[in-house]
Amino acid sequence: MRDLKNSDAPSNTTTIDKNLVDGPTNNIYEAISIISKRAIQINSDIKKELLEKLDEFATYNDSLEEIFENTEQIEVSKFYERLPKPHAIAVQEWLEDKIYHRNTQDEELES
C-alpha cells in the first residue's frame, strides 16, 4: 500500500486540466470511473486504519472524565481530518500514473 499520509495531493479544491485527466484512457468518463474506484479503496483503507487506532483508546466504562481527557484520541482524529480527501489522493495518483488500469473490453474484442 502506498503511504497515503505523505501524499502531496492538495487538501483544498484545485482546477485540473481535463486533457491531463482523460489522457491515459482518451475517455473522461472512464478516467473518472477509475479514479472514483481508487478513491473508494483509499477511503476504506484510511477508515480501517483510523478505526484501529481509535480502538486502542476504547474504554468500556461510562466515565465522563475519561472521555473528555483523552487528548491523544483527539490528536489522532485531528490528524486524519487534516489528510487530503480520498478523491484528491486518487486524482493525484492518476495524474502521476500510479494507478494500474486496463480495458477488459478491448481484450475481449481481440479474442
TACORDA-V838033 format. One record per pair of residues at least 12 apart in sequence whose ideal C-beta (glycine too) atoms are under 7 Angstrom apart, sorted by the first residue. I is the first residue (numbers start at 1). J is the second residue. If there is no record, write none. Layout:
i->I j->J
i->I j->J
//
This chain:
i->1 j->45
i->4 j->42
i->4 j->45
i->4 j->46
i->4 j->89
i->5 j->83
i->7 j->84
i->7 j->89
i->7 j->92
i->8 j->92
i->9 j->84
i->9 j->88
i->9 j->89
i->9 j->92
i->10 j->84
i->10 j->88
i->11 j->84
i->16 j->91
i->20 j->95
i->34 j->99
i->34 j->101
i->35 j->90
i->35 j->91
i->35 j->94
i->38 j->90
i->38 j->93
i->38 j->99
i->39 j->86
i->39 j->87
i->39 j->90
i->42 j->86
i->42 j->89
i->42 j->90
i->43 j->86
i->46 j->80
i->46 j->83
i->46 j->86
i->50 j->80
i->53 j->76
i->54 j->73
i->54 j->76
i->57 j->70
i->57 j->72
i->57 j->73
//
